[in-house]
Amino acid sequence: MKKLTMTLACSALAVSMIGSFASADDKTINVWSFTDEVPGMIEKYKEAHPDFDYDINTTIIATTDGAYQPALDQALAAGGDEAPDIYCAESAFVLKYTQGDASGYAATYKDLGIDVDTLVKDGDIAQYTVDIGTNGDGELVGLGYQATGGAFIYRRSIAKDVWGTDDPAEIEKKVGPGWDQFFTAAEELKAKGYGIVSGDGDIWHAVENSSDEGWIVDGMLHIDPKREEFLDLSKKLKDNDYHNDTQDWQDAWFADMKGEGQKQIFGFFGPAWLINYTLAPNCGGEAVGEGTYGDWAVCTPPIGFFWGGTWVLANKDTAKADAVGDIIEWITLDATEDGLQYKWANGTLNGEGGTKDAVASGTVMSISDGTLDFLGGQNMFDAFIPANQFANGKNLTQYDETINTYWRDQVREYTAGNKSRDEAIADFKTTVSENLGIEAE
């Protein structure tokens, strides 16, 4: 999910939520989220459907400092007329609510009156989002609207200097498929004085989400070989000076986006939201010719992955299933020009000229205009439609946010020369065991 400044709103948190759910005659739908994004969409739904006569009561709690999940869990468990009817979960913890400890609260989309099978097929909904939103019984309980399949986002001017072309069809052959080809490109870029990525975090999400299995297998900590290889890939980047050795979301990482780092950086791995909400604001300009604005393009990455996203769920105890279902269908499965996703893809949700974004529906993106001046006039959907199909949604666990942090900390210790490879792995296992009570295989 894109990084936003998030606020705590609607302190419906004083949870003396006892008693049965509100009656079906009650015209208030309670919505819980960690940003104002989905609540804003629901207001747009109301504007487009004047006969929809429900009030929306919104509770927004930032994920900062881990505040959102405990509050949501308490509200779901307490029930009552203030319990969430609709609630949101982001990729870092969504499996807890679709397949994990809190999955028992989620209504199936079919129980909301949604024709799931038909709409998923007709909308060409990205399979990884379906896999993540499907519970242990094989029923769909959550879907997103924004698709976060990843591409390789690169500087056109650097591509031309090194290879004589900035054509995405040619550059994808230079950087992939596979990591061997990627490192061949890194060496060619280095010969011209460029880094291929800013830091090892730029390849982490591609590594993480291309693994065959997740961190937990049969209740035990499991290190998938592709994730273990991150140790070697990270060290290769550092030892060969293929990057600026930055950490994502820190100042030096942002500096590389505007070309002001130690050396010029060729590219970043990410979904459309990274372009819109991270690269663009940090490129050093707002029009072609300013900073690196307009000097970017996207192509197929060396390996398929996704990064981030928000899933929308409903409470199985809601007394307003039909109304809730209508909202959720419009946000997640309506592939027509009247649905949320068409407006989201074309930047028209709040009027013409808004931010265009990749969406879960391949059908919608195929009929939408994804051209961006930031990308030199490229239609980004040409890259993101296949990117969403390459992504794998079957390797997540509800502990990913925490375990990923432990893993990346140990990888940095190894690549910095502070620990051996074996010591880093051993310390990772110990940290997971001590903090989560999960033993290694």
C-alpha positions as a Markdown table, in Angstrom:
| # | Residue | x | y | z |
|---|---|---|---|---|
| 1 | Met | 0.0 | 0.0 | 0.0 |
| 2 | Lys | 1.3 | 3.4 | -0.7 |
| 3 | Lys | 2.9 | 5.4 | 2.1 |
| 4 | Leu | 0.5 | 8.1 | 3.3 |
| 5 | Thr | 0.3 | 10.4 | 6.2 |
| 6 | Met | -2.3 | 8.7 | 8.3 |
| 7 | Thr | -4.4 | 10.0 | 11.1 |
| 8 | Leu | -6.4 | 8.6 | 13.9 |
| 9 | Ala | -10.1 | 9.5 | 13.4 |
| 10 | Cys | -13.4 | 8.7 | 14.8 |
| 11 | Ser | -12.6 | 7.4 | 18.3 |
| 12 | Ala | -15.2 | 4.7 | 18.2 |
| 13 | Leu | -12.5 | 2.8 | 20.0 |
| 14 | Ala | -14.0 | 3.0 | 23.4 |
| 15 | Val | -15.1 | -0.5 | 23.0 |
| 16 | Ser | -18.0 | -1.2 | 25.3 |
| 17 | Met | -19.4 | -3.0 | 22.2 |
| 18 | Ile | -21.7 | -5.6 | 23.8 |
| 19 | Gly | -24.9 | -6.9 | 22.5 |
| 20 | Ser | -26.1 | -8.1 | 19.2 |
| 21 | Phe | -25.4 | -6.5 | 15.9 |
| 22 | Ala | -27.6 | -3.7 | 14.8 |
| 23 | Ser | -30.9 | -4.6 | 13.1 |
| 24 | Ala | -31.2 | -4.6 | 9.4 |
| 25 | Asp | -33.3 | -1.5 | 9.7 |
| 26 | Asp | -30.3 | 0.5 | 11.0 |
| 27 | Lys | -29.0 | 2.7 | 8.2 |
| 28 | Thr | -25.4 | 3.0 | 9.3 |
| 29 | Ile | -22.5 | 1.0 | 7.9 |
| 30 | Asn | -19.3 | 0.9 | 10.0 |
| 31 | Val | -16.1 | 1.0 | 8.1 |
| 32 | Trp | -12.6 | 0.5 | 9.5 |
| 33 | Ser | -9.5 | 1.3 | 7.7 |
| 34 | Phe | -5.9 | 2.5 | 8.2 |
| 35 | Thr | -6.1 | 5.3 | 5.6 |
| 36 | Asp | -8.9 | 7.4 | 4.2 |
| 37 | Glu | -8.6 | 5.7 | 0.8 |
| 38 | Val | -11.4 | 3.1 | 1.1 |
| 39 | Pro | -13.7 | 5.4 | 3.1 |
| 40 | Gly | -13.3 | 8.0 | 0.3 |
| 41 | Met | -14.2 | 5.4 | -2.3 |
| 42 | Ile | -17.4 | 4.5 | -0.4 |
| 43 | Glu | -18.4 | 8.2 | -0.4 |
| 44 | Lys | -17.9 | 8.2 | -4.2 |
| 45 | Tyr | -20.1 | 5.1 | -4.4 |
| 46 | Lys | -22.8 | 6.9 | -2.5 |
| 47 | Glu | -22.6 | 9.9 | -4.9 |
| 48 | Ala | -22.9 | 7.6 | -7.9 |
| 49 | His | -25.8 | 5.7 | -6.3 |
| 50 | Pro | -28.3 | 8.3 | -4.9 |
| 51 | Asp | -30.7 | 5.5 | -3.9 |
| 52 | Phe | -28.2 | 4.1 | -1.5 |
| 53 | Asp | -29.6 | 5.4 | 1.7 |
| 54 | Tyr | -27.0 | 4.3 | 4.3 |
| 55 | Asp | -24.8 | 6.5 | 6.4 |
| 56 | Ile | -21.1 | 5.6 | 6.6 |
| 57 | Asn | -19.5 | 5.7 | 10.1 |
| 58 | Thr | -15.7 | 5.6 | 9.5 |
| 59 | Thr | -12.9 | 4.7 | 11.9 |
| 60 | Ile | -9.4 | 5.3 | 10.6 |
| 61 | Ile | -6.4 | 4.2 | 12.7 |
| 62 | Ala | -2.9 | 4.4 | 11.3 |
| 63 | Thr | -0.8 | 1.3 | 11.2 |
| 64 | Thr | 1.9 | 3.4 | 12.8 |
| 65 | Asp | 3.3 | 1.7 | 16.0 |
| 66 | Gly | 1.0 | -1.3 | 15.4 |
| 67 | Ala | -2.1 | 0.5 | 16.5 |
| 68 | Tyr | -4.6 | -0.7 | 13.9 |
| 69 | Gln | -4.7 | -4.5 | 14.3 |
| 70 | Pro | -5.3 | -4.7 | 18.0 |
| 71 | Ala | -8.1 | -2.1 | 17.8 |
| 72 | Leu | -9.7 | -3.9 | 14.9 |
| 73 | Asp | -9.4 | -7.3 | 16.6 |
| 74 | Gln | -11.0 | -5.9 | 19.7 |
| 75 | Ala | -13.9 | -4.4 | 17.8 |
| 76 | Leu | -14.5 | -7.6 | 15.8 |
| 77 | Ala | -14.4 | -9.7 | 18.9 |
| 78 | Ala | -16.7 | -7.4 | 20.9 |
| 79 | Gly | -19.4 | -7.3 | 18.2 |
| 80 | Gly | -22.4 | -5.1 | 18.9 |
| 81 | Asp | -23.8 | -2.3 | 16.8 |
| 82 | Glu | -20.4 | -0.5 | 16.6 |
| 83 | Ala | -18.5 | -3.5 | 15.2 |
| 84 | Pro | -17.1 | -3.1 | 11.7 |
| 85 | Asp | -19.3 | -4.0 | 8.8 |
| 86 | Ile | -16.5 | -3.5 | 6.3 |
| 87 | Tyr | -12.8 | -3.5 | 7.2 |
| 88 | Cys | -9.5 | -3.3 | 5.4 |
| 89 | Ala | -6.2 | -5.2 | 5.7 |
| 90 | Glu | -3.0 | -4.6 | 4.0 |
| 91 | Ser | -0.6 | -7.1 | 2.5 |
| 92 | Ala | 1.7 | -7.1 | 5.5 |
| 93 | Phe | -1.0 | -8.7 | 7.7 |
| 94 | Val | -3.9 | -9.6 | 5.5 |
| 95 | Leu | -3.5 | -13.3 | 5.8 |
| 96 | Lys | -4.3 | -13.0 | 9.5 |
| 97 | Tyr | -7.8 | -11.9 | 8.4 |
| 98 | Thr | -8.3 | -14.1 | 5.4 |
| 99 | Gln | -6.7 | -17.4 | 6.4 |
| 100 | Gly | -5.2 | -16.9 | 9.9 |
| 101 | Asp | -6.2 | -16.2 | 13.5 |
| 102 | Ala | -8.9 | -13.7 | 12.7 |
| 103 | Ser | -10.3 | -15.3 | 9.6 |
| 104 | Gly | -13.3 | -16.5 | 11.4 |
| 105 | Tyr | -14.8 | -13.0 | 11.4 |
| 106 | Ala | -14.9 | -12.6 | 7.6 |
| 107 | Ala | -18.0 | -13.1 | 5.5 |
| 108 | Thr | -17.6 | -14.9 | 2.2 |
| 109 | Tyr | -18.3 | -12.7 | -0.8 |
| 110 | Lys | -20.9 | -15.2 | -1.9 |
| 111 | Asp | -22.8 | -14.8 | 1.4 |
| 112 | Leu | -22.8 | -11.0 | 0.5 |
| 113 | Gly | -24.7 | -11.9 | -2.6 |
| 114 | Ile | -21.8 | -11.4 | -5.0 |
| 115 | Asp | -21.5 | -13.6 | -8.1 |
| 116 | Val | -17.8 | -14.3 | -7.4 |
| 117 | Asp | -17.0 | -16.9 | -10.0 |
| 118 | Thr | -18.4 | -14.9 | -12.9 |
| 119 | Leu | -17.0 | -11.5 | -11.8 |
| 120 | Val | -13.5 | -12.8 | -11.1 |
| 121 | Lys | -13.4 | -14.4 | -14.5 |
| 122 | Asp | -15.0 | -11.5 | -16.5 |
| 123 | Gly | -12.8 | -8.9 | -14.7 |
| 124 | Asp | -9.6 | -10.9 | -15.2 |
| 125 | Ile | -8.8 | -10.3 | -11.5 |
| 126 | Ala | -5.2 | -10.9 | -10.7 |
| 127 | Gln | -4.9 | -14.4 | -9.4 |
| 128 | Tyr | -2.5 | -13.6 | -6.6 |
| 129 | Thr | -5.1 | -11.2 | -5.1 |
| 130 | Val | -7.7 | -14.0 | -5.2 |
| 131 | Asp | -5.3 | -16.5 | -3.6 |
| 132 | Ile | -4.5 | -14.2 | -0.7 |
| 133 | Gly | -8.2 | -13.4 | -0.2 |
| 134 | Thr | -9.4 | -17.0 | -0.2 |
| 135 | Asn | -10.0 | -18.7 | 3.2 |
| 136 | Gly | -9.1 | -22.2 | 4.3 |
| 137 | Asp | -12.4 | -23.5 | 2.9 |
| 138 | Gly | -11.7 | -22.2 | -0.6 |
| 139 | Glu | -14.1 | -19.3 | -0.3 |
| 140 | Leu | -13.3 | -15.7 | -1.3 |
| 141 | Val | -13.5 | -13.4 | 1.7 |
| 142 | Gly | -11.3 | -10.4 | 0.6 |
| 143 | Leu | -10.1 | -8.7 | -2.6 |
| 144 | Gly | -8.3 | -5.5 | -3.5 |
| 145 | Tyr | -8.9 | -2.8 | -6.0 |
| 146 | Gln | -5.3 | -1.7 | -6.6 |
| 147 | Ala | -3.0 | -4.2 | -8.2 |
| 148 | Thr | 0.6 | -4.3 | -6.9 |
| 149 | Gly | 2.3 | -6.6 | -9.4 |
| 150 | Gly | 5.9 | -5.4 | -9.7 |
| 151 | Ala | 7.9 | -4.1 | -12.7 |
| 152 | Phe | 11.4 | -2.9 | -13.2 |
| 153 | Ile | 11.4 | 0.9 | -13.3 |
| 154 | Tyr | 14.4 | 2.3 | -15.0 |
| 155 | Arg | 16.1 | 5.6 | -16.2 |
| 156 | Arg | 15.8 | 6.0 | -20.0 |
| 157 | Ser | 18.9 | 8.2 | -20.3 |
| 158 | Ile | 21.1 | 5.6 | -18.6 |
| 159 | Ala | 19.7 | 2.8 | -20.8 |
| 160 | Lys | 20.5 | 4.8 | -23.9 |
| 161 | Asp | 24.1 | 5.6 | -22.6 |
| 162 | Val | 24.8 | 1.9 | -21.8 |
| 163 | Trp | 22.9 | 0.0 | -24.5 |
| 164 | Gly | 21.9 | 2.6 | -27.1 |
| 165 | Thr | 18.1 | 2.1 | -26.5 |
| 166 | Asp | 15.5 | 2.8 | -23.9 |
| 167 | Asp | 12.9 | 0.5 | -25.5 |
| 168 | Pro | 11.2 | -1.5 | -22.7 |
| 169 | Ala | 11.0 | -4.6 | -25.0 |
| 170 | Glu | 14.8 | -4.4 | -25.3 |
| 171 | Ile | 15.6 | -3.4 | -21.7 |
| 172 | Glu | 13.7 | -6.4 | -20.2 |
| 173 | Lys | 16.0 | -8.6 | -22.2 |
| 174 | Lys | 19.0 | -6.9 | -20.6 |
| 175 | Val | 17.9 | -7.1 | -17.0 |
| 176 | Gly | 16.3 | -10.6 | -17.2 |
| 177 | Pro | 14.9 | -13.1 | -17.1 |
| 178 | Gly | 16.6 | -14.4 | -13.9 |
| 179 | Trp | 19.2 | -13.0 | -11.6 |
| 180 | Asp | 22.2 | -14.1 | -13.7 |
| 181 | Gln | 21.1 | -11.9 | -16.6 |
| 182 | Phe | 20.3 | -9.1 | -14.1 |
| 183 | Phe | 23.9 | -9.2 | -12.8 |
| 184 | Thr | 25.3 | -9.2 | -16.3 |
| 185 | Ala | 23.5 | -6.0 | -16.8 |
| 186 | Ala | 24.8 | -4.7 | -13.4 |
| 187 | Glu | 28.4 | -5.3 | -14.6 |
| 188 | Glu | 27.7 | -3.5 | -17.9 |
| 189 | Leu | 26.2 | -0.6 | -16.0 |
| 190 | Lys | 29.1 | -0.5 | -13.6 |
| 191 | Ala | 31.5 | -0.2 | -16.5 |
| 192 | Lys | 29.8 | 3.1 | -17.4 |
| 193 | Gly | 29.8 | 4.3 | -13.8 |
| 194 | Tyr | 26.2 | 3.5 | -12.9 |
| 195 | Gly | 24.6 | 1.4 | -10.1 |
| 196 | Ile | 21.8 | -1.0 | -11.1 |
| 197 | Val | 19.8 | -0.4 | -8.0 |
| 198 | Ser | 20.0 | 1.9 | -5.0 |
| 199 | Gly | 20.3 | -0.8 | -2.3 |
| 200 | Asp | 19.6 | -4.5 | -1.6 |
| 201 | Gly | 16.1 | -3.6 | -0.4 |
| 202 | Asp | 15.2 | -2.8 | -4.0 |
| 203 | Ile | 15.5 | -6.5 | -4.9 |
| 204 | Trp | 14.1 | -7.9 | -1.7 |
| 205 | His | 10.4 | -7.8 | -2.6 |
| 206 | Ala | 11.1 | -9.6 | -5.9 |
| 207 | Val | 13.0 | -12.3 | -4.0 |
| 208 | Glu | 10.5 | -12.6 | -1.2 |
| 209 | Asn | 7.4 | -12.9 | -3.3 |
| 210 | Ser | 8.9 | -15.2 | -6.0 |
| 211 | Ser | 9.7 | -17.9 | -3.4 |
| 212 | Asp | 7.9 | -21.2 | -3.6 |
| 213 | Glu | 7.0 | -21.3 | 0.0 |
| 214 | Gly | 6.5 | -18.9 | 2.9 |
| 215 | Trp | 8.2 | -18.5 | 6.2 |
| 216 | Ile | 6.0 | -21.0 | 8.0 |
| 217 | Val | 5.5 | -24.5 | 6.8 |
| 218 | Asp | 3.7 | -27.1 | 9.0 |
| 219 | Gly | 4.1 | -24.7 | 11.9 |
| 220 | Met | 7.8 | -24.5 | 11.6 |
| 221 | Leu | 10.1 | -21.7 | 10.4 |
| 222 | His | 11.2 | -22.5 | 6.9 |
| 223 | Ile | 13.8 | -20.6 | 4.8 |
| 224 | Asp | 12.8 | -21.1 | 1.2 |
| 225 | Pro | 16.0 | -21.5 | -1.0 |
| 226 | Lys | 15.0 | -18.4 | -3.0 |
| 227 | Arg | 14.9 | -16.3 | 0.1 |
| 228 | Glu | 18.1 | -17.8 | 1.4 |
| 229 | Glu | 19.7 | -16.8 | -1.9 |
| 230 | Phe | 19.0 | -13.2 | -0.9 |
| 231 | Leu | 22.1 | -13.5 | 1.3 |
| 232 | Asp | 24.2 | -14.2 | -1.8 |
| 233 | Leu | 22.4 | -11.7 | -4.0 |
| 234 | Ser | 22.8 | -8.9 | -1.5 |
| 235 | Lys | 26.5 | -9.7 | -0.9 |
| 236 | Lys | 27.1 | -9.7 | -4.7 |
| 237 | Leu | 25.6 | -6.3 | -5.0 |
| 238 | Lys | 27.7 | -4.9 | -2.2 |
| 239 | Asp | 31.0 | -6.7 | -3.0 |
| 240 | Asn | 30.9 | -5.6 | -6.6 |
| 241 | Asp | 29.8 | -2.0 | -5.9 |
| 242 | Tyr | 26.6 | -2.5 | -8.0 |
| 243 | His | 24.6 | -0.1 | -5.8 |
| 244 | Asn | 24.8 | 2.8 | -3.4 |
| 245 | Asp | 24.2 | 0.6 | -0.4 |
| 246 | Thr | 21.2 | 2.5 | 0.7 |
| 247 | Gln | 18.3 | 1.3 | 2.8 |
| 248 | Asp | 14.7 | 1.7 | 1.4 |
| 249 | Trp | 12.6 | 4.6 | 2.9 |
| 250 | Gln | 15.7 | 6.5 | 4.0 |
| 251 | Asp | 17.1 | 9.8 | 2.7 |
| 252 | Ala | 19.8 | 8.3 | 0.6 |
| 253 | Trp | 17.3 | 6.0 | -1.2 |
| 254 | Phe | 15.1 | 9.0 | -2.1 |
| 255 | Ala | 18.2 | 11.0 | -3.2 |
| 256 | Asp | 18.9 | 8.2 | -5.8 |
| 257 | Met | 15.5 | 8.8 | -7.3 |
| 258 | Lys | 16.4 | 12.3 | -8.2 |
| 259 | Gly | 19.9 | 11.3 | -9.4 |
| 260 | Glu | 21.7 | 12.9 | -6.4 |
| 261 | Gly | 23.3 | 9.9 | -4.9 |
| 262 | Gln | 26.9 | 8.7 | -4.8 |
| 263 | Lys | 26.5 | 7.4 | -8.4 |
| 264 | Gln | 23.6 | 7.5 | -10.8 |
| 265 | Ile | 21.2 | 4.6 | -10.2 |
| 266 | Phe | 19.5 | 2.8 | -13.1 |
| 267 | Gly | 16.4 | 1.4 | -11.6 |
| 268 | Phe | 14.0 | 0.4 | -8.9 |
| 269 | Phe | 11.7 | -2.6 | -8.5 |
| 270 | Gly | 8.1 | -1.8 | -7.7 |
| 271 | Pro | 4.4 | -1.6 | -8.5 |
| 272 | Ala | 2.5 | 1.4 | -10.0 |
| 273 | Trp | 2.2 | 2.9 | -6.5 |
| 274 | Leu | 5.9 | 3.2 | -6.2 |
| 275 | Ile | 5.9 | 5.3 | -9.4 |
| 276 | Asn | 3.0 | 7.5 | -8.3 |
| 277 | Tyr | 3.6 | 8.0 | -4.7 |
| 278 | Thr | 7.3 | 7.5 | -4.1 |
| 279 | Leu | 9.4 | 8.1 | -7.3 |
| 280 | Ala | 7.4 | 11.0 | -8.6 |
| 281 | Pro | 7.4 | 13.0 | -5.4 |
| 282 | Asn | 11.1 | 12.4 | -5.0 |
| 283 | Cys | 12.4 | 12.8 | -8.6 |
| 284 | Gly | 13.3 | 16.5 | -8.2 |
| 285 | Gly | 10.7 | 17.9 | -10.5 |
| 286 | Glu | 7.1 | 18.1 | -11.6 |
| 287 | Ala | 7.5 | 18.3 | -15.4 |
| 288 | Val | 9.6 | 16.8 | -18.1 |
| 289 | Gly | 13.2 | 18.2 | -17.9 |
| 290 | Glu | 13.0 | 18.8 | -14.2 |
| 291 | Gly | 15.1 | 16.4 | -12.1 |
| 292 | Thr | 14.5 | 12.9 | -13.4 |
| 293 | Tyr | 10.8 | 13.5 | -14.3 |
| 294 | Gly | 10.1 | 12.0 | -17.7 |
| 295 | Asp | 13.3 | 10.0 | -17.7 |
| 296 | Trp | 11.7 | 6.8 | -16.6 |
| 297 | Ala | 10.1 | 3.7 | -18.2 |
| 298 | Val | 8.9 | 0.3 | -17.0 |
| 299 | Cys | 9.5 | -3.2 | -18.2 |
| 300 | Thr | 9.1 | -6.8 | -17.2 |
| 301 | Pro | 11.3 | -7.6 | -14.1 |
| 302 | Pro | 13.8 | -10.4 | -14.0 |
| 303 | Ile | 11.3 | -12.3 | -11.8 |
| 304 | Gly | 7.6 | -11.8 | -11.0 |
| 305 | Phe | 6.5 | -10.4 | -7.7 |
| 306 | Phe | 4.1 | -8.1 | -6.0 |
| 307 | Trp | 4.5 | -5.5 | -3.2 |
| 308 | Gly | 1.8 | -4.2 | -1.0 |
| 309 | Gly | -2.0 | -3.8 | -1.5 |
| 310 | Thr | -5.2 | -3.4 | 0.5 |
| 311 | Trp | -7.9 | -6.1 | 0.8 |
| 312 | Val | -11.5 | -5.3 | 1.6 |
| 313 | Leu | -13.4 | -7.7 | 3.9 |
| 314 | Ala | -16.9 | -7.8 | 5.5 |
| 315 | Asn | -18.0 | -9.0 | 8.9 |
| 316 | Lys | -19.9 | -12.3 | 8.8 |
| 317 | Asp | -22.3 | -10.9 | 11.4 |
| 318 | Thr | -23.3 | -7.8 | 9.5 |
| 319 | Ala | -27.0 | -7.3 | 9.4 |
| 320 | Lys | -26.6 | -5.3 | 6.1 |
| 321 | Ala | -25.0 | -8.0 | 3.9 |
| 322 | Asp | -26.8 | -6.8 | 0.7 |
| 323 | Ala | -25.7 | -3.2 | 1.1 |
| 324 | Val | -22.2 | -4.2 | 2.2 |
| 325 | Gly | -22.0 | -6.6 | -0.8 |
| 326 | Asp | -23.0 | -3.8 | -3.2 |
| 327 | Ile | -20.2 | -1.6 | -2.0 |
| 328 | Ile | -17.5 | -4.3 | -2.0 |
| 329 | Glu | -18.5 | -5.5 | -5.5 |
| 330 | Trp | -18.3 | -2.0 | -6.9 |
| 331 | Ile | -14.8 | -1.5 | -5.3 |
| 332 | Thr | -13.2 | -4.9 | -6.0 |
| 333 | Leu | -15.1 | -6.7 | -8.9 |
| 334 | Asp | -16.9 | -4.2 | -11.1 |
| 335 | Ala | -15.0 | -4.2 | -14.4 |
| 336 | Thr | -17.3 | -1.7 | -16.2 |
| 337 | Glu | -16.6 | 2.0 | -16.8 |
| 338 | Asp | -19.0 | 2.7 | -13.9 |
| 339 | Gly | -16.9 | 0.8 | -11.4 |
| 340 | Leu | -14.3 | 2.1 | -9.0 |
| 341 | Gln | -11.4 | 0.4 | -10.7 |
| 342 | Tyr | -12.0 | 2.1 | -14.1 |
| 343 | Lys | -12.1 | 5.5 | -12.4 |
| 344 | Trp | -9.0 | 4.5 | -10.3 |
| 345 | Ala | -7.1 | 3.3 | -13.4 |
| 346 | Asn | -7.8 | 6.4 | -15.4 |
| 347 | Gly | -7.4 | 8.9 | -12.6 |
| 348 | Thr | -11.0 | 10.2 | -12.7 |
| 349 | Leu | -12.4 | 9.1 | -9.3 |
| 350 | Asn | -12.1 | 12.7 | -8.1 |
| 351 | Gly | -12.4 | 14.4 | -11.5 |
| 352 | Glu | -10.2 | 14.5 | -14.6 |
| 353 | Gly | -6.5 | 14.7 | -14.2 |
| 354 | Gly | -6.1 | 12.5 | -11.1 |
| 355 | Thr | -3.4 | 9.9 | -10.5 |
| 356 | Lys | -3.6 | 6.8 | -12.6 |
| 357 | Asp | -2.9 | 3.5 | -10.9 |
| 358 | Ala | -2.8 | -0.2 | -11.7 |
| 359 | Val | -5.9 | -2.1 | -10.6 |
| 360 | Ala | -6.8 | -5.7 | -9.9 |
| 361 | Ser | -8.8 | -6.1 | -13.0 |
| 362 | Gly | -6.8 | -6.8 | -16.2 |
| 363 | Thr | -10.1 | -6.2 | -18.1 |
| 364 | Val | -10.2 | -2.7 | -16.8 |
| 365 | Met | -6.6 | -1.9 | -17.5 |
| 366 | Ser | -6.9 | -3.2 | -21.1 |
| 367 | Ile | -9.6 | -0.6 | -21.8 |
| 368 | Ser | -7.9 | 2.2 | -19.8 |
| 369 | Asp | -5.3 | 4.9 | -20.6 |
| 370 | Gly | -2.1 | 4.3 | -18.6 |
| 371 | Thr | 0.1 | 6.8 | -20.3 |
| 372 | Leu | 2.2 | 8.9 | -18.0 |
| 373 | Asp | 4.4 | 11.9 | -18.8 |
| 374 | Phe | 6.6 | 10.7 | -15.9 |
| 375 | Leu | 7.3 | 7.6 | -17.9 |
| 376 | Gly | 8.1 | 9.5 | -21.1 |
| 377 | Gly | 4.6 | 8.9 | -22.5 |
| 378 | Gln | 4.6 | 5.1 | -21.9 |
| 379 | Asn | 1.4 | 3.2 | -21.2 |
| 380 | Met | 2.3 | 1.6 | -17.9 |
| 381 | Phe | -0.5 | -0.9 | -18.2 |
| 382 | Asp | 1.4 | -2.7 | -20.9 |
| 383 | Ala | 3.9 | -3.7 | -18.2 |
| 384 | Phe | 1.5 | -4.0 | -15.2 |
| 385 | Ile | -1.1 | -6.3 | -16.8 |
| 386 | Pro | 1.4 | -9.1 | -17.2 |
| 387 | Ala | 3.1 | -8.2 | -13.9 |
| 388 | Asn | -0.1 | -8.9 | -12.0 |
| 389 | Gln | -0.3 | -12.4 | -13.6 |
| 390 | Phe | 3.4 | -13.2 | -12.8 |
| 391 | Ala | 2.9 | -12.5 | -9.1 |
| 392 | Asn | 2.6 | -15.3 | -6.6 |
| 393 | Gly | 0.1 | -15.1 | -3.7 |
| 394 | Lys | 0.7 | -18.5 | -2.1 |
| 395 | Asn | 3.8 | -17.8 | -0.1 |
| 396 | Leu | 2.5 | -15.4 | 2.6 |
| 397 | Thr | 2.0 | -15.9 | 6.3 |
| 398 | Gln | 0.5 | -13.7 | 8.9 |
| 399 | Tyr | 3.9 | -13.2 | 10.5 |
| 400 | Asp | 5.6 | -11.8 | 7.3 |
| 401 | Glu | 6.0 | -8.2 | 8.5 |
| 402 | Thr | 7.9 | -9.2 | 11.6 |
| 403 | Ile | 9.9 | -12.1 | 10.1 |
| 404 | Asn | 11.0 | -10.0 | 7.1 |
| 405 | Thr | 12.4 | -7.4 | 9.4 |
| 406 | Tyr | 14.4 | -10.0 | 11.3 |
| 407 | Trp | 15.7 | -11.6 | 8.1 |
| 408 | Arg | 16.7 | -8.4 | 6.4 |
| 409 | Asp | 18.6 | -7.2 | 9.6 |
| 410 | Gln | 20.7 | -10.4 | 9.5 |
| 411 | Val | 21.3 | -10.2 | 5.8 |
| 412 | Arg | 22.7 | -6.7 | 6.3 |
| 413 | Glu | 25.0 | -8.0 | 9.1 |
| 414 | Tyr | 26.3 | -10.6 | 6.7 |
| 415 | Thr | 26.9 | -8.3 | 3.8 |
| 416 | Ala | 28.6 | -5.8 | 6.0 |
| 417 | Gly | 31.1 | -8.4 | 7.1 |
| 418 | Asn | 29.9 | -8.5 | 10.7 |
| 419 | Lys | 28.8 | -12.1 | 10.6 |
| 420 | Ser | 29.4 | -15.2 | 8.6 |
| 421 | Arg | 26.6 | -16.6 | 6.4 |
| 422 | Asp | 26.0 | -19.4 | 8.9 |
| 423 | Glu | 26.0 | -17.0 | 11.8 |
| 424 | Ala | 23.4 | -14.8 | 10.2 |
| 425 | Ile | 21.1 | -17.7 | 9.5 |
| 426 | Ala | 21.5 | -19.1 | 13.0 |
| 427 | Asp | 20.9 | -15.7 | 14.6 |
| 428 | Phe | 17.8 | -15.3 | 12.4 |
| 429 | Lys | 16.4 | -18.6 | 13.6 |
| 430 | Thr | 17.1 | -17.7 | 17.2 |
| 431 | Thr | 15.4 | -14.3 | 16.9 |
| 432 | Val | 12.3 | -15.8 | 15.4 |
| 433 | Ser | 12.2 | -18.4 | 18.1 |
| 434 | Glu | 12.7 | -16.0 | 21.0 |
| 435 | Asn | 10.2 | -13.4 | 19.8 |
| 436 | Leu | 7.5 | -15.5 | 18.0 |
| 437 | Gly | 7.9 | -18.9 | 19.6 |
| 438 | Ile | 8.3 | -20.5 | 16.2 |
| 439 | Glu | 11.1 | -23.1 | 15.9 |
| 440 | Ala | 13.1 | -23.7 | 12.8 |
| 441 | Glu | 12.8 | -27.0 | 10.8 |
